[in-house]
Amino acid sequence: MPPLISFHLSTYGPIRRPPHLHDGLHTVPEGTTVADFLSAYFLLTPAELPSLVIHVNNSPANLSYTLHNGDHLTLFLPVGGGR
């Protein structure tokens, strides 16, 4: 079994997720990508993934980014509407 890493999660916007999944510290196996984490823990449709804004440590990232110990993953799903 690979070693575990811990990272901090922050989410903004109407991202659907299970009720037990909160912002804060999460632990996953070393080598986990953002895509792996999203598919395992979030209730996102394939249509929502391209709209998802992903930042790691305040820098833009993508689904293939491999999470590292101490990272801060920020997810934002923009909302349309207004004038």
Contacts in CASP RR format, 6 or more apart in sequence:
PFRMAT RR
TARGET T0000
AUTHOR 0000-0000-0000
METHOD contacts of the structure
MODEL  1
MPPLISFHLSTYGPIRRPPHLHDGLHTVPEGTTVADFLSAYFLLTPAELP
SLVIHVNNSPANLSYTLHNGDHLTLFLPVGGGR
1 29 0 8 1.000
2 29 0 8 1.000
2 30 0 8 1.000
2 31 0 8 1.000
3 29 0 8 1.000
3 30 0 8 1.000
4 27 0 8 1.000
4 28 0 8 1.000
4 29 0 8 1.000
4 30 0 8 1.000
5 27 0 8 1.000
5 28 0 8 1.000
5 29 0 8 1.000
5 30 0 8 1.000
5 31 0 8 1.000
5 32 0 8 1.000
5 67 0 8 1.000
5 68 0 8 1.000
5 69 0 8 1.000
5 70 0 8 1.000
5 71 0 8 1.000
6 25 0 8 1.000
6 26 0 8 1.000
6 27 0 8 1.000
6 69 0 8 1.000
6 70 0 8 1.000
7 25 0 8 1.000
7 26 0 8 1.000
7 28 0 8 1.000
7 67 0 8 1.000
7 68 0 8 1.000
7 69 0 8 1.000
7 70 0 8 1.000
7 71 0 8 1.000
7 72 0 8 1.000
7 73 0 8 1.000
8 24 0 8 1.000
8 25 0 8 1.000
8 26 0 8 1.000
8 70 0 8 1.000
8 71 0 8 1.000
8 72 0 8 1.000
8 73 0 8 1.000
9 23 0 8 1.000
9 24 0 8 1.000
9 25 0 8 1.000
9 26 0 8 1.000
9 73 0 8 1.000
9 74 0 8 1.000
9 75 0 8 1.000
10 23 0 8 1.000
10 24 0 8 1.000
10 72 0 8 1.000
10 73 0 8 1.000
10 74 0 8 1.000
10 75 0 8 1.000
11 17 0 8 1.000
11 23 0 8 1.000
11 74 0 8 1.000
11 75 0 8 1.000
11 76 0 8 1.000
12 74 0 8 1.000
12 75 0 8 1.000
12 76 0 8 1.000
12 77 0 8 1.000
13 76 0 8 1.000
13 77 0 8 1.000
13 78 0 8 1.000
13 79 0 8 1.000
14 77 0 8 1.000
14 79 0 8 1.000
15 42 0 8 1.000
15 44 0 8 1.000
15 52 0 8 1.000
15 75 0 8 1.000
15 77 0 8 1.000
16 42 0 8 1.000
16 43 0 8 1.000
16 44 0 8 1.000
17 41 0 8 1.000
17 42 0 8 1.000
17 43 0 8 1.000
18 41 0 8 1.000
18 43 0 8 1.000
21 41 0 8 1.000
21 42 0 8 1.000
26 37 0 8 1.000
28 36 0 8 1.000
28 37 0 8 1.000
28 67 0 8 1.000
31 66 0 8 1.000
31 67 0 8 1.000
32 66 0 8 1.000
32 67 0 8 1.000
33 63 0 8 1.000
33 64 0 8 1.000
33 65 0 8 1.000
33 66 0 8 1.000
33 67 0 8 1.000
34 54 0 8 1.000
34 56 0 8 1.000
34 61 0 8 1.000
34 62 0 8 1.000
34 63 0 8 1.000
34 64 0 8 1.000
34 65 0 8 1.000
34 67 0 8 1.000
34 73 0 8 1.000
35 63 0 8 1.000
35 64 0 8 1.000
37 67 0 8 1.000
37 73 0 8 1.000
38 44 0 8 1.000
38 49 0 8 1.000
38 52 0 8 1.000
38 63 0 8 1.000
38 75 0 8 1.000
44 52 0 8 1.000
48 77 0 8 1.000
49 63 0 8 1.000
51 77 0 8 1.000
51 78 0 8 1.000
52 75 0 8 1.000
52 76 0 8 1.000
52 77 0 8 1.000
53 60 0 8 1.000
53 75 0 8 1.000
53 76 0 8 1.000
53 77 0 8 1.000
53 78 0 8 1.000
54 60 0 8 1.000
54 61 0 8 1.000
54 62 0 8 1.000
54 63 0 8 1.000
54 65 0 8 1.000
54 73 0 8 1.000
54 74 0 8 1.000
54 75 0 8 1.000
55 61 0 8 1.000
55 73 0 8 1.000
55 74 0 8 1.000
55 76 0 8 1.000
56 65 0 8 1.000
56 67 0 8 1.000
56 71 0 8 1.000
56 72 0 8 1.000
56 73 0 8 1.000
56 74 0 8 1.000
57 71 0 8 1.000
57 72 0 8 1.000
58 72 0 8 1.000
58 74 0 8 1.000
61 73 0 8 1.000
67 73 0 8 1.000
END
